[in-house]
Amino acid sequence: MMQQLTKNELIGIFTSIAILISIAWLLTKRRRARLPPGPYPWPVIGDMFQLAGSPPHDSLTKLSRLHGPILTLRLGSMLTVVISSSNVAREIFKKHDTALAGRKIYEAMKGGKSSDGSLITAQYGAHWRMLRRLCNTQFFVPRRLDATSDVRSRCVDQMLRFVAEGGQNGTKTIDVGRYFFLMAFNLIGNLIFSRDLLDPDSKRGSEFFYHTGKVMEFAGKPNVADFFPFLRFLDPQGIRRQTQFHVERAFEIAGEFIKERTEVRERKKSDEKTKDYLDVLLEFRGSDGVDEEPSRFSPRDINVIVFEMFSAGTDTTTSTLEWALAELLHNPRTLTKLQTELRTYIKSANQKLQEEDLPNLPYLSAVINETLRLHPPLPFLVPHKAMSTCHVLDKYTIPKETQILVNVWAIGRDPKTWVDPIVFKPERFISKPNPRDFKGQHFEFLPFGSGRRMCPALPLATRVLPLALGSMVRSFDWVLANGFKAEEMDMGERIGITLRKDIPLEAIPIPYRGD
């Protein structure tokens, strides 16, 4: 009797387990059916192995071909939805922009100083709206951009002098990307502080440059603590610790600049014509109690905004300009066509390219656009986060807190949208009618994003990128280093904070003397 009872119990136990497993499987299937499709995740690690072997934007493009233009991944504990087509991007940005306007903050930028108060990483809300309004009414409006055109021209001229000196009159190879980076960094320093931070006599400027660069280096490293919450306290790779160390050093130096400016302002008023971004931040007066707006910015708030401008502006500008010149060297006929446009329009070798010339140089604009299509500086934009659960395409659910990646790299290379999508062909942006632009309403081409979280510095970028590239192409003839031929160039990619050339572009700049 006892033996028979034990047997029945065992049968009952196994039957119960089978029923529970079946119920769990059905519930999981139903739950997954509401999510966008995707690969079946492994325990604990999820779908992380799916990203091995290729840069993540390339891996996710390949996965989208298997699972569709909207797919679900589990990266460790992080639920992620990836969008890889213009049609889905259109729905996301037009119908669900508010629900998906949050920000996913990675561990490297957590630590009490570097994410709170930031326009890029702040969650959508009153504080973010106040910062965005400041960008739209003070920093990047036409009147202020017009007033600072001489600053941009001077920084580009300085870059050209440094390139000529580094190339030793056409006899020495230079690291092209480094010169673009120095120009971008110095430009932002002038827009914010009205000073050349890379002046050889400025020790603090050099230190600020060093610490800012280290923050971008560490923040761009893959961090396992982002995917496994139980590792966050341990910070096993030391990425958050090292990032925050350099953030604090950079804040200390910027704080000295802010203190000095405050003391100067107490002695005399700044001229409206020469007012820089730091003056705007120091003069800001909000409305206490209205939409949670502060009456003024604290020194810490200003530090965060200043640091963000450096970190966001230098790497993205450098990436785009390095890729643009690399593609031109990789496609000599395109380079010749652009140089012909520039040198025909500005005939004198002693005459400089000016911002007012840019609307008359359509091929230069097309080269910038084509570079941004093939090599968007942020292949996934800045990751969004679902602030609330939303339903998309009338059949899928995106749960609250989900990370949203918009793969603009894949969208820009979609063969359903673009003819010869991997060919560098600026002419596609000149063809009529209605060539696409990057202002956020052509969803096949979104290098700066769209909707509420679109890059606020777009008006500045549209001036800096063509001015810097056009000046470099017009002022120099370029020869690849080590006798390489155009077809031998390595055009591989690597990704940190931005999409960069895997092998930095090295070339010999030969000063153009005119016909």
N, C-alpha and C positions, 0 to 999 in steps of 0.2 A: 504494500500500500504506500509506504513511504517512498519507495523507488519510483512508483507510478506518479505520485504527487510531484516529486522533483522534476520528472520529465515534463509534466504538464506546465509546471512553473517555467521551466526553460523555454518551452514552446511559446508560452504567453509573453515571456520577456522578449524573445526574438521577434515575435509578432508585433509587440508594442514598438520596439525599436524600428522595425521596418515601416510601420505606420507613421511614426514621427519623422523618419527620414523622408518618406514620401510627401508628407505635409510640408516639411521644410523646403523640399525641392520645389514643390508646386508654388509655395509662397515666394521663394526666391525667383522662380521663373516669372511669376506675375509681377513681382517688384522690378525685375530686370526688364520685363516687357514694357514697363512704363518709362524706363530710362532709354536714352538713345542706344543703339546697338554697339557692341564692342567685343574684344576678345574675352574669353573666360579667365578670370583672375586666379593666380596661384594663392595658396594660403599665405598670409602675412605680407609677402612682398607684392602681391597684386600683379600688375602687368608690367612691372619695371623691366623685366627681361625683353619685353617687346621693343624697348628703346635702345638696346645694345647694338653696337656695330656701326652706327651712323649718327651724325648729328641729330638731335631730337626733332628739329623741324622736318628733316628728311625722313626719319623713321615714322613720324606721325602722318606725313603725306602718303607713305606707302600703306600704312594701316587704313587710311581713309579710302584708299582704292578697294580694300577688302570689305570694309564695314560701312562705308557711306560717308557723306560729307559732314555728318554730325555723329560723333562717336563718344562712347564712355570708356574711361580708363580708371583703374584703381592703382594709384602710385603709392604703395605702402598703404597708409590709412587715408590718403588724400584722394577724394573723389574728384575726378577731372572730366570735363566735357570739352572736346576739341572740335572747332568749326573750321572747315577747309573748303568752303565754296562760297561764291558771291551771293547765291540765292539765300543760303542760310544766314550769312552775315547780314544781308538786307533785313531779314525778319528780326534778327537779334537786335540790331541797332535801331530799327524803326518801331518795333512793337514792344520790345522788352528792355529798352535802354535803361530805365530807372531801376527795374528789378535786378539787373545785372551790372549795376554801376558801382558795386563795392570793389574793394581791393584785397587781393591775397598778399599778405605780408610774410616774407620769408624770414627765417631765424636770424640771418646775418644782419638785418636791419632792425632787429628788436634789441632793446637795451635801455629804453627810457629817453633816448635823445634823438635818434635819427629817423623816426617815422612819425611821431606825433607832430601835428602842425604842418606836415609836408603836403603840398598840393598833389603830388604824384601818388603818395601812399595813404593819404587821409581817406577814411571812409566817407562815402557820399552823405552829406548832411550840411548843417548850417556853417560850420567852420570851413568846410571845403568850398561851399558856395561863395563865402566871403573872399577866399584866396583866389578863386577863379575870376571873380568880379574885379579884383585888383589887377590881374593879368590883362583882362579885356578892356579896362578903362585907363590903366596907367603904364604897364610895362610894354605891351606889344601893340599899341595903337599907332596909326600912321604918323601922328604929330611927333610922338617920341622917337619913333624909328627914323623919321626924316631928320630930326634934330641930332641923331647920333650917327648919321651916315659917314661923317668925317672920321669918327672913331673906328668904324669898320674898315674904311679905306686905309687908315694908318696902320692897322694891325695886319692887313693883307700885304701892304707895301713892306712892312717889316719882315713878314714871312718870305717875300721874294728876295729881299737882301740876304737873309739867312741862308736861303737855298743857294743863291749865287756864291756866297762865301763857302758853304759846305761842299758845293760841287767844284770849287776851285777852278772856275772859268771853263767848265765842261770837261774836266779831267778826272773827277772823282765821283764814286757812287755814293748816293745818300739813301737813307731810310725815309721814304716819302711820307709814310704815315706819321712819323714823329713830327715832321714839320707842320703837318695839318693839325696835329694835336696841340702843339705849342701855340699856333695861331688861335685856335678855338679857346684854349685856356686863357690866353692873354686878352682876347676880346671880351670874354665874360668878366675878367678882372677889371677891365676898363669900364664896362657897362655898369658894374656894381660899385666899385671902389674908386673909379677914375684914376687908376694907377696901373703901371706895367708891373705885374707880379713877377715876371721873369727877368726883370732888370738884374744884371750881374751883381749890382750893389745891394739888392734886396734879399737879405738872408731869410727874412720871414716869408717872402714870396716864394722862395725856393722850397722852404720847408712845407708851406701850404700846398704847393704843387706836389711834393713827394707824398704827403699824407693823403691827399685827395686821390692820387693815383693808386695808392695801396688799398684804399677803401673799395675802389672800383674793381681792383684785382680780386680781393677776397669775396666781395659780394657776388661776383660772377662765377664762383666755384660751386659745383654741385655739392649739396650739403645733405647728408643722410638724415639729419635731425629734422629737416622739413617734412620728411615722409613717415617718420616713426616718432610719435610724440614722446614715448618713454625715454628717448635719447636727448631730448631738448635740454634737460637739466645738466646732462653730462657734457654736451657740446663736444663730442668725441674728436672731431677734426679741428677744433679750436677756431672755427671760422667766425662764429659770432664774437668770441673774445678778441680776436685779432682785428676784426672789422671795427668793433667799438673802440678799441685802443686808438686806432688811427682817426676815427671820427672825433674822439675827444681832443686829440692833439690839433686837428684842423679847426675845431670849434674854438680852442684857446687862441689860436692865431687870428682867426676872423674876429673874435671878441676884442682883441687889441685894436684892430682896424675900426671896429664899431665905436669903441670907447674914444679913440682919437677923433673920429668924425663928430661924435657928440660934443666933445669939448670945443671943437672948432665952431660948431653950430651955435654954441652958447655965446661965442664972441661975435659972430657975424652971421647974417642971413645968406643962404645960398641963392645964387642967381637961377631963375627958372630955366634959362637957356642951357645952363650947365648942370642942371640937377640930374644926378644919377639914380640908379635903383635903390641904393642905400638911403639916399635922401627921401625917396618915396616911402620907404618902410618906416623911417624915423618920424616922418610927418603924418603917418596914417592916424586918423581919428575915426573910430567907429562909434556905434551907438550902444551903450550898455543896456542890456536887457532886451534888445531888439534882435530876434533871431539868433540869440546866443553870440552876438558879435562883440568882441573885446573893444574896450575904449581905445586901446593902443597895443602895439606889439611889444612883448617883453624882449630883452636881449636874447633870450633863448629861442623865441619864435623867429627872430630875425636870423639867428645863426642857422636854424634849420632851413629856412627859405634860401639863404645865400648858398649854403652847402649843396642844396638840391639843384640849384641853377648850374653850379659847376659840374656836379656828377652827371646830370642829365644832358647838359649841353655839349660837353667836350667829346665824349665817346661816340655819341650818335653822329656828330658832325664829322669827326675823324673817319669813322667807318664809311660813311657815304662818299666822302671825297677820295679816300684811298681806293675804294672799289671803282669809282668813276674813272680815275686815271688808269687803273689797272685794266679796265675794259677797253679804254681807248688804245692803250699800248698793245693789247691783245687783238685789237681790230684796227690795224694801221690806216685803212681807208677811211674809217670813221674819224680817227684822229686828224687826218689830213683835211677832211671836210670841215671839221670844227675849226681848225686853225685857219683855214681859208675864210670862213665866215668872220672870225674875230679880226684877222689881219687885213681883211678887205674893208670892214667897217671902221676900224681904227688903223689908219695907214701908217702913221708916224710911230716908229719904234720907241720914241720918248714919251708918247702920250699914254696915259693910264686908262684902264677900264674903270668906268664909274657905274654906280648903281643906276643912274638915269639911262645908261646905255642898254640895260638888260632887256627891256621890252622889245628892242629892235634886233635881238639875237635869238630867233626862234629855235635854231638847232642846238644852241647851248642849253636852252630850257628843256628841249627834248632829250638831250643826253642825261641831264639830271633826273628827269622822270623815268627814263629807261633803267638807270642805275637803281633807283628806288624800287622799281618793279621787280628786278631780278635779285636785288640785295637789300631788302628792307633792313634798316639798322636794328630793329626789334622784331624778329621773325614772328613772335607771338604777341606783339604790342606789349603793354604792361598787363600782367594777368588780372582779369576781372574776377569778381566773386559774387555769387548770387546772394542778394540781401534778403530775398524771400523766395519761396518756391514758385516757379512759374511753369507754364505749359507752352510748348513751342511746336510749331508745324502741325498743330491739332492732334498730335499723337504721342508726344514725348513729354516727360516731366523732368525738370532740372531742380533738384532739392536745394533748399537753403544751405548756404556755406560751401556749395560746390565751386571749385576753381574753374574758370572759363578761359580757355586759350583760343584766340582767333589766329589761325595759322595764315597770316598774310603772305608768307613766303610761298605757300602752296597755292593760294588764291592768285598770286601774281604769275604763276607758272601753269595755270590750269589750261590744258589744250582745248577745253570746251569754250574758252573765252578768248584766248590769244592764239594767233597764227604763229607757228614756229616759236613756241613759248620760251625755249631755252636759248634762243639766238638774240644777241645784243643788237637791237635794231631801233635806234632812236626815231627813225622815220615814222614809226607807228603812232607817235604822239604829235605828228604834224598833219597827218592825213585828215581829210574832211569827209563828212561833217562831224562836228562835236567830238573832238579828241578827248579822251578821259583826263581828268586832273586829280590831284590828291587832296582835295578839300573836303572829302568825307561823304560825298553824295554819289560817287561812282564806286560801287561796292566790289568791283573787280580790281580795284586799285586803292588800297588802304594803308599806305606806309605810315601815316600819322594817326590812324584810327578814325573813328566816327562817333558822333553823338556827344554826350556830356563829358566823357573822359578823353576826348580827342586832345592831341598835344596842343597846349595853349601857345607854344612858341612857334607855331607854323608861320606866322607873318615874318618873324625874324629869320627863320630857316630859308624862306624863299628869297631872301636878300643875300644871306651869307654864302649859301652853297654855290650859286652861279657866279658870284663875284670872285670867290676864292678859286674855283676850278677854272673859270675863264681866264683869270690873271695868270695862273700857272701854265695853262696851255698856250696862251698867247706869248708869254714872256720867255718861254724856253722851248727848244726842241728836245725830245726825250729819246734816250737810247737805253735799252735794257742792260742790266749789269752782266758781267761775265760773258758777253757775246751771245747771250740767249736770243733766239728768234721768237717772234710773236707767238707762233704756234706751239712753242715749247714751254710757255708760261704755265705755272701751276696755279690754277684758279680754285683750289680747294678752300673750304670754309672751316672756321672754328667759332665756337660761340662762348662768350662769357656774359657780360652784361649786354653786349651788342654782337652783331654778326661781323666778324673780321676775316681778313684773308689769313688762311692757315700759315702761309709763308709770307711775311711782310714784303711789300713791294719795294724793290731796290732798283734804282735807275740813275742814269747820269743826266743832269740838267745842263743843256748847252744854251747859253744866253742867245736870244734872238736879236740880231742886229738890224733887221729890216732888209728890204730888197736892195 
